[in-house]
């Protein structure tokens, strides 16, 4: 994957290594996930005014009221997905494209939906420039992508008031859905494993804060 069209200096690489060390100290165990974060230049996804902050473990604005997630959150959600090479993954909330690019580096076939049209158009152009191939869609992600279902894994990158039923329906049996659910200020991260068409297992992790998920089964417009 040609990531060399933009400048990636020794300083940037050193900051990425330091970030990976921090994520490991904070409990991220998957070396595959850590390697993907070490490989992908996060500063490529930043506005030039904020580029010096790219390797801080914080979320930052990317326009249209959206953010690029905190690296720890990206790593945590990705680790919960238990990705395998070739998994078909549905991402709700393309945003800057950073999370989807991490999934791509891990060998997933990524289908991603963005609610904000201006952000969708800009990110689509940018990912083409980077040579990162995903299936990008503009629209309401809370309804999923029924025409492309079922999916091995589904990841939601905005805070939802409830788990959209459409996403459960579009998950393969044995598949995993990772979604933050709560109010508009804070959410719990849910890992939902679909055991059958009528049964799911759920794990819950507290202490997350995402921008609101917009759409019919989100927080509206």
Buried (B, 14 or more C-beta within 10 A) or exposed (E): EEBEEEEBEEEBBEBBEEBBEBBBEEEBEBEEBBEBBBBBBBBBBBEEEBBEEBBBEBBBEBEBEBBBBBBBBBBBBBBBBBBEEEBBBBBBBBBBBBBBBBBBBBBBBBBBBBBBEEBBEBBBEBBEEBEBEBBBBBEBBBBBBEEBBBBBBBBBBBBBBEBBEBBBEBBBEEBBBBBBBBEEEEBBBBBBBBEEEEEBEEEEBEEBBBBBBBBEBBBEE
